[in-house]
Amino acid sequence: MTREEKIEALEEIALEVRAFKGLEIARHATNAVPGEGDPDAEIMFIGEAPGFNEDKQGRPFVGQAGKLLEKSLQESLGMNRDDVYITNIVKYRPPDNRDPFPDEIEVCRDWLDRQIRVISPKIIATLGRFSMGKFIEGLTISRVHGQPRFVDFAGSRYIVYPMYHPAAALRAGSVLEQFRQDFNKLKALFTSASSPATAPDQSPSGPSQGSLF
């Protein structure tokens, strides 16, 4: 897929997200937040759901958590947010920034799956337990953060790198230190990562988890 084709496909998804009113959170959103960034990004960050600032601007990670993410990108990877792709599991702000509900995650799943297939990143960095749970089930983020895994998803193999959500890092100094350490590990991982290899689609409805490497 060419860059122009990727841009067109991502914009089609964004238009669908903005037009959708089938969820209560979608009907009450100031703005939908489809995602943004480089369509050829080698790293894709997936968070949980938009917050107050994201809802106002229609852009992901533009509040304090976003500032920490941008700072970490620059300091650890020498990248700006335009060099990666950033989105969320859920594309609309839940009221009072509550956790997303399972039906909200499910409704938004197809959009995210399509974004992943279009961008085809080398690394999917999950931010928080809900995005991690899409690829790595049955484990806590405190146990597996900073530990990359091969995951077979939608017919391709990706490197999934679970991280704490930057909002959690802002709430606790110990988590912030781990968040910074994980970003430093991400730099080494990105340097050594190979292109995603095509793998048999072992689970059409969801990911097939590989081993740690």
NUFI-132927 format. One record per residue: x, y, z of N, C-alpha, C, CB in turn. Coordinates in steps of 0.02 Angstrom, whole numbers, padded with zeros to 5 digits, always signed. Atoms other than C-alpha are relative to their C-alpha. Glycine has a CB too. Layout:
N
XYZXYZXYZXYZ
...
//
This chain:
213
+00042-00060+00000+00000+00000+00000+00044+00062+00000-00048+00000+00062
-00040-00061+00004+00072+00169-00050-00019+00047+00057-00010+00035-00068
+00014-00050-00052+00081+00316+00070-00066+00035-00014+00057+00051+00004
+00062-00034+00018-00059+00402-00026-00060-00044+00014+00002+00020-00074
+00055+00047-00014-00168+00246-00012-00012-00007+00075+00016-00068-00031
+00007+00004-00073-00133+00236+00174-00036+00062+00026+00069-00006+00033
+00032-00062-00021-00181+00419+00198-00075-00002-00015+00032+00060-00034
+00070+00004+00020-00343+00390+00104-00038-00050+00043-00006-00020-00073
+00033+00050-00041-00384+00232+00203-00010+00024+00071+00040-00065-00001
+00006-00026-00069-00350+00315+00371-00051+00056+00004+00068+00025+00024
+00050-00053+00000-00455+00465+00324-00071-00029-00006+00013+00049-00057
+00065+00033+00005-00598+00349+00276-00022-00026+00068+00002-00057-00050
+00015+00023-00068-00588+00270+00449-00019+00058+00044+00060-00038+00030
+00013-00059-00041-00582+00442+00530-00069+00028-00014+00053+00054-00011
+00067-00025+00017-00738+00497+00436-00054-00044+00029-00008+00003-00077
+00048+00046-00030-00830+00342+00495-00006+00011+00075+00020-00073-00014
+00000-00012-00073-00778+00373+00675-00037+00065+00017+00073+00004+00026
+00032-00065-00014-00835+00555+00668-00075-00002-00013+00033+00055-00042
+00071+00002+00018-01003+00511+00589-00040-00046+00044-00008-00021-00072
+00034+00052-00038-01044+00367+00706-00035+00028+00062+00049-00055+00020
+00037-00022-00059-01178+00396+00838-00033-00059+00036-00054+00052-00021
+00030+00060-00027-01214+00218+00891+00017-00015+00073+00019-00056-00041
-00016+00007-00071-01139+00237+01066-00020+00065+00035+00075-00015+00010
+00017-00060-00039-01194+00355+01203+00059+00047+00005-00025-00019+00070
-00058-00044-00005-01017+00418+01222+00015+00035-00066+00062-00041+00022
-00010-00032+00065-01012+00454+01036-00049+00058-00009-00009-00051-00058
+00051-00052+00007-01174+00554+01043+00016+00060+00044-00068-00027+00018
-00013-00054-00047-01111+00657+01190+00071+00029-00007-00010-00024+00070
-00069-00025+00009-00932+00684+01129-00001+00069-00033+00041-00050-00042
-00011-00064+00035-00878+00860+01084+00032-00014-00068+00044+00047+00042
-00033+00022+00061-00763+00781+00956+00019-00074+00006+00062+00043-00015
-00029+00067+00004-00723+00603+00905+00076+00008-00005-00029-00040-00059
-00073-00003+00003-00538+00561+00917+00025-00062-00036+00031+00005+00072
-00019+00060+00037-00492+00440+00777+00073-00020+00009-00013+00011-00073
-00072+00013-00003-00303+00455+00793+00036+00044-00051+00015-00074-00013
-00039-00041+00046-00162+00543+00703+00073-00020+00000-00006+00074+00018
-00071+00013+00004+00017+00530+00647+00022-00021-00070+00019-00054+00049
-00031+00020+00064+00129+00460+00511-00032-00065-00024+00076-00008+00008
+00029+00062+00025+00038+00333+00402+00051-00055-00013-00038+00014-00064
-00054+00049+00008+00207+00248+00376+00037-00011+00066+00048+00023-00054
-00034+00004-00065+00247+00250+00563+00025-00071+00014-00047+00023+00055
-00027+00065-00020+00358+00110+00625-00019-00017+00073+00076-00001-00008
+00025+00011-00068+00292+00133+00803-00070+00029+00004+00048+00033+00054
+00070-00021-00010+00107+00143+00842-00016-00004+00075-00049-00045-00041
+00019-00002-00071+00050+00197+01016-00076-00005+00005+00026+00065+00034
+00072+00008-00010-00121+00138+01073-00016+00010+00074-00023-00071-00024
+00022-00014-00068-00198+00214+01229-00068-00030+00014-00001+00075+00012
+00063+00029-00022-00364+00184+01313-00060+00038-00028-00003-00001+00076
+00056-00040+00023-00486+00326+01277+00018+00074+00007-00065-00016+00041
-00014-00072-00006-00486+00515+01251-00020+00027+00068-00036+00038-00056
+00018-00036-00061-00490+00630+01401-00030+00067-00017+00061+00009+00045
+00032-00065+00008-00553+00808+01425+00030+00040-00057+00006+00040+00065
-00033-00040+00052-00424+00895+01316-00006-00031-00069+00073+00011+00018
+00006+00035+00064-00432+00763+01182-00070+00008-00029+00016-00074+00009
+00069-00010+00021-00621+00778+01174-00010+00070-00028-00048-00013+00058
+00007-00069+00023-00607+00966+01153+00034+00012-00067+00028+00048+00052
-00039-00014+00060-00476+00960+01016-00009-00053-00055+00073+00004+00018
+00007+00053+00049-00519+00796+00929+00066-00032-00019-00032+00027-00062
-00067+00028+00011-00337+00740+00945+00021-00042+00060+00052+00057-00014
-00020+00043-00056-00259+00601+01049+00060+00028+00038+00016-00070-00025
-00058-00015-00042-00141+00634+01195+00024+00072-00009+00056-00048-00014
-00018-00070+00004-00142+00824+01199-00002+00034+00069-00047+00037-00048
+00000-00027-00068-00161+00848+01388+00068-00012+00033-00056-00030+00042
-00063+00010-00037-00030+00823+01524+00031-00067-00015-00013+00006+00074
-00027+00066+00018-00013+00638+01483+00032+00003-00069-00055-00053+00002
-00028-00007+00067+00017+00686+01303+00067+00037+00001-00048+00037-00044
-00063-00035-00006+00153+00808+01353+00056-00046+00024-00007+00060+00047
-00049+00048-00023+00241+00670+01447+00019-00049-00056-00026-00039+00062
-00014+00045+00056+00225+00555+01297+00046+00034-00051-00066-00022-00034
-00041-00037+00048+00297+00688+01181+00071+00010+00026-00032+00068-00016
-00066-00011-00030+00440+00727+01300+00040-00065-00001-00006+00026+00072
-00033+00065-00001+00481+00542+01316+00022-00021-00070-00045-00053+00031
-00017+00015+00070+00478+00520+01127+00063+00038-00020-00059+00018-00047
-00057-00042+00021+00600+00663+01104+00064-00020+00036-00016+00073+00014
-00060+00014-00040+00718+00617+01246+00027-00070-00012-00016+00009+00073
-00022+00069+00006+00723+00429+01219+00011-00022-00072-00049-00045+00033
-00002+00024+00069+00695+00408+01033+00021+00053-00050-00066-00027-00019
-00015-00054+00047+00734+00578+00958-00054+00010-00051+00065-00014-00034
+00057-00005+00046+00561+00578+00880-00050+00051+00025-00033-00069-00007
+00058-00041-00016+00414+00696+00875-00063-00042-00009-00003+00064-00045
+00062+00038+00006+00232+00642+00883-00019-00011-00073-00057+00035+00037
+00014+00009+00071+00222+00665+00694+00037-00059-00030+00017+00063-00038
-00040+00056+00026+00348+00524+00674-00031-00067+00017+00070+00003+00028
+00033+00061-00021+00233+00395+00756-00074+00006-00015+00013-00015+00076
+00073-00005+00005+00048+00354+00750-00029-00012+00070-00029-00052-00052
+00029+00002-00067-00057+00382+00906-00076-00005-00005+00020+00064+00041
+00072+00007-00001-00233+00321+00938-00020-00032+00066-00025-00043-00060
+00026+00030-00061-00343+00239+01071-00043-00060-00016-00040+00051+00040
+00046+00057+00006-00442+00080+01098-00071+00026-00014+00000-00043+00064
+00066-00031+00008-00600+00188+01113+00010+00070-00028-00039+00002+00068
-00010-00062+00037-00623+00339+01001-00040+00059+00027-00018-00011-00071
+00041-00053-00028-00739+00443+01112+00013+00002+00075-00076-00011-00015
-00014-00007-00071-00719+00512+01288-00056-00029+00043+00011+00073+00017
+00049+00023-00050-00808+00412+01424-00012+00055+00051+00023-00066+00034
+00014-00053-00049-00894+00527+01550+00044-00006+00062-00073-00001+00020
-00041-00004-00060-00785+00582+01695+00064-00042-00006-00039-00024+00061
-00061+00039+00012-00640+00488+01615-00002-00069+00031+00061+00038+00026
+00005+00069-00026-00707+00322+01677+00033-00049-00048-00075-00019+00012
-00026+00052+00043-00638+00159+01610-00049-00015-00056+00015-00064+00041
+00046+00019+00054-00707+00109+01441-00036-00065+00015+00038-00007-00066
+00040+00061-00010-00846-00021+01445+00016-00050-00055-00075+00017+00001
-00014+00051+00051-00826-00187+01352-00037+00011-00066-00019-00068+00026
+00037-00011+00063-00963-00143+01226+00029+00059-00039-00075+00013+00014
-00031-00057+00034-00876+00022+01188+00065-00021-00035+00015+00057+00050
-00061+00027+00030-00712-00068+01157-00017-00042-00062+00040-00043+00051
+00019+00044+00056-00800-00194+01045-00024+00040-00060-00054-00048+00022
+00025-00041+00056-00889-00061+00941+00057+00034-00037-00050+00053+00027
-00056-00036+00031-00725+00030+00910+00054-00047-00026+00031+00047+00050
-00053+00048+00017-00626-00130+00879+00017+00000-00075-00020-00069+00021
-00013+00005+00072-00646-00136+00690+00040+00059-00026-00066-00005-00039
-00038-00059+00022-00582+00042+00667+00074-00007+00019-00029+00063+00032
-00069+00008-00022-00427+00005+00769+00035-00055-00040+00003-00015+00075
-00030+00055+00038-00397-00161+00681+00019+00024-00070-00049-00059-00004
-00015-00026+00067-00405-00073+00513+00058+00049+00001-00062+00034-00030
-00057-00045-00006-00287+00063+00572+00066-00038+00005-00009+00046+00061
-00060+00041-00008-00161-00069+00624+00020-00031-00067-00011-00055+00053
-00016+00032+00065-00173-00159+00457+00026+00051-00051-00062-00036-00028
-00022-00051+00047-00154+00003+00359+00071+00023+00016-00048+00061+00001
-00065-00027-00020-00004+00068+00457+00054-00054+00000-00004+00033+00069
-00046+00057-00003+00078-00103+00482+00066+00019+00034+00014-00027-00070
-00060-00024-00034+00201-00039+00613+00047-00057+00019-00019+00039+00063
-00047+00049-00027+00357-00128+00671-00018-00018+00072+00073+00025-00004
+00013+00009-00071+00307-00103+00852-00067+00032+00018+00057+00031+00043
+00061-00028-00029+00138-00080+00936+00014+00009+00075-00063-00046-00013
-00011-00015-00071+00166+00006+01104-00068+00014+00031+00048+00060+00009
+00065-00009-00033+00013-00014+01214+00010+00041+00064-00033-00068+00017
-00004-00045-00058-00017+00120+01346-00059-00014+00046+00001+00074-00022
+00054+00016-00046-00118+00054+01492-00026-00071-00009-00055+00049-00008
+00021+00070-00002-00205-00108+01534-00052-00018-00052-00026-00016+00068
+00052+00017+00047-00351-00095+01415+00028-00013-00070-00052+00056-00004
-00031+00012+00065-00246-00079+01258+00045-00062+00003+00040+00061-00024
-00040+00061-00008-00127-00212+01324-00043-00062-00006+00037+00001+00066
+00045+00057+00000-00274-00328+01349-00025-00021-00068-00058+00015+00043
+00019+00018+00069-00314-00323+01164+00046-00053-00028-00001+00062-00045
-00050+00044+00028-00154-00419+01129+00026-00052+00049+00056+00040-00026
-00028+00043-00051-00098-00496+01293-00053-00010+00055+00067+00030+00030
+00055+00013-00046-00233-00577+01397+00024-00037+00063-00055-00042-00035
-00010+00038-00061-00234-00640+01575+00060+00019+00042+00007-00070-00018
-00057-00023-00038-00085-00542+01639-00010+00073+00021+00066-00008-00040
+00005-00069-00022-00067-00380+01736+00056+00041-00030+00002+00004+00077
-00051-00043+00030+00026-00232+01667+00060+00008+00045-00030+00069-00017
-00057-00005-00045+00134-00223+01823+00048-00058-00009-00024+00002+00073
-00042+00059+00010+00199-00395+01778+00037+00000-00067-00042-00063+00005
-00028+00008+00068+00233-00375+01592+00023+00066-00033-00050-00033-00044
-00021-00063+00032+00269-00190+01561+00074-00003-00018-00015+00061+00046
-00069-00002+00021+00429-00162+01465+00027-00066-00027+00043+00021+00056
-00021+00066+00025+00431-00343+01402-00033-00012-00068-00019-00056+00050
+00029+00008+00067+00407-00356+01213-00019-00072-00015+00048+00024-00053
+00024+00065+00021+00314-00501+01135-00015+00000-00074-00062-00022+00040
+00028+00009+00066+00281-00567+00963-00073-00019+00008+00040-00054-00040
+00072+00016-00001+00093-00570+00934-00024-00006-00072-00041+00055+00039
+00031+00009+00065+00006-00641+00782-00069+00032+00002-00005-00076-00019
+00062-00038+00000-00135-00524+00739-00022+00014-00071+00007+00065+00041
+00029-00015+00065-00247-00516+00585+00046-00021-00057-00016+00074-00007
-00040+00027+00054-00129-00623+00482+00072+00024-00003-00031+00016-00063
-00069-00024-00002+00032-00532+00526+00028-00006+00070+00005+00073-00025
-00034+00003-00065+00159-00541+00666+00027+00069+00018+00057-00053+00000
-00022-00066-00024+00190-00384+00767+00039-00008+00065-00061+00046+00011
-00031-00006-00065+00303-00338+00910-00046+00044+00042+00073+00029-00004
+00042-00038-00046+00189-00283+01052+00040+00015+00063-00066-00039+00017
-00041-00023-00056+00271-00182+01189-00045+00035+00051+00056+00049-00025
+00046-00030-00050+00162-00153+01344+00035+00050+00045-00031-00055+00042
-00026-00053-00043+00190+00007+01442-00056+00026+00045+00030+00058-00044
+00049-00036-00040+00105+00100+01582-00028+00059-00039+00032+00024+00067
+00029-00060+00029-00013+00238+01529+00036+00060+00030-00078+00004+00012
-00034-00058-00028+00074+00407+01547-00040+00036+00054+00016+00049-00055
+00040-00030-00053-00072+00468+01653+00015-00035+00067-00075-00004-00016
-00018+00037-00061-00030+00331+01779+00069+00020+00024-00003-00076-00012
-00068-00021-00018+00152+00385+01773-00001+00068+00035+00044+00003-00062
+00005-00067-00031+00100+00563+01818-00028-00004+00071-00043+00045-00043
+00031+00006-00066+00005+00500+01970+00046-00031+00053-00063-00041-00005
-00043+00034-00047+00145+00400+02049+00073+00003-00022-00022-00073+00009
-00070-00007+00017+00331+00432+02054+00033-00066-00019+00037+00031+00056
-00030+00065+00015+00375+00247+02054-00019-00024-00070-00021-00053+00052
+00022+00019+00067+00272+00217+01898+00034+00044-00052-00077+00006-00006
-00034-00045+00046+00349+00370+01815+00071-00025-00015+00003+00071+00028
-00068+00025+00010+00523+00297+01841-00001-00062-00045+00033-00016+00067
+00006+00059+00042+00467+00132+01766-00019+00018-00072-00051-00049+00029
+00020-00024+00066+00386+00224+01621+00061+00026-00038-00053+00056+00006
-00061-00025+00032+00550+00313+01584+00048-00056-00019+00035+00050+00046
-00043+00057+00014+00648+00151+01596-00026-00039-00060+00006-00045+00061
+00030+00037+00056+00527+00067+01477+00009+00037-00066-00075-00012+00012
-00012-00038+00061+00547+00208+01352+00072-00008-00023-00016+00074+00012
-00070+00012+00019+00735+00184+01357+00008-00069-00031+00046+00007+00061
-00001+00067+00030+00709-00001+01322-00031+00001-00070-00037-00050+00045
+00033-00005+00065+00593+00047+01179+00049+00023-00053-00061+00047+00004
-00049-00024+00049+00736+00139+01095+00043-00058-00025+00045+00054+00031
-00041+00057+00019+00844-00018+01097-00040-00050-00042+00029-00035+00062
+00043+00046+00037+00698-00124+01038-00012+00025-00071-00067-00008+00036
+00013-00028+00066+00660-00006+00895+00061-00005-00045-00022+00074+00006
-00062+00003+00039+00841-00004+00840+00011-00070-00028+00060+00020+00043
-00014+00069+00021+00848-00194+00830-00059-00034-00034+00021-00040+00060
+00060+00033+00026+00671-00228+00770+00004-00010-00075-00063+00041+00018
+00006+00013+00072+00648-00310+00602-00071+00015-00022+00019-00073-00017
+00067-00012+00026+00498-00281+00490-00045-00057+00022+00001+00007-00077
+00046+00053-00020+00341-00375+00544-00002-00055-00052-00070+00029+00012
+00002+00057+00046+00342-00548+00468-00071-00026-00007+00046-00056+00024
+00067+00029+00011+00187-00622+00390-00004-00067+00035-00015-00007-00075
+00011+00062-00037+00117-00761+00497-00070-00025-00013+00012+00009+00075
+00067+00026+00010-00031-00878+00480-00049+00032+00048-00001-00075+00008
+00051-00029-00042-00191-00803+00547-00030-00055+00042-00055+00036-00042
+00021+00055-00043-00217-00920+00693-00065+00015+00037+00053-00017+00048
+00060-00019-00037-00360-00822+00768-00033+00060-00033+00017+00017+00074
+00029-00055+00037-00467-00719+00649-00035+00052+00042-00048-00026-00050
+00038-00046-00040-00567-00641+00789+00043+00036+00052-00056-00036+00035
-00041-00032-00049-00419-00589+00893+00072-00023-00006-00025-00014+00071
-00072+00014+00006-00231-00600+00924+00019-00069+00027+00040+00052+00036
-00030+00060-00026-00129-00756+00950+00067+00018+00031+00009-00055-00055
-00057-00025-00037+00002-00724+01082+00060-00046-00008-00016+00008+00073
-00061+00038+00005+00180-00779+01053+00040+00004+00064+00042+00025-00057
-00040+00001-00060+00321-00800+01176+00040+00064+00008+00047-00060+00000
-00044-00056-00011+00430-00669+01255+00065-00012-00038+00015+00010+00075
-00063+00008+00035+00590-00635+01162+00048+00054+00023-00010+00004-00078
//
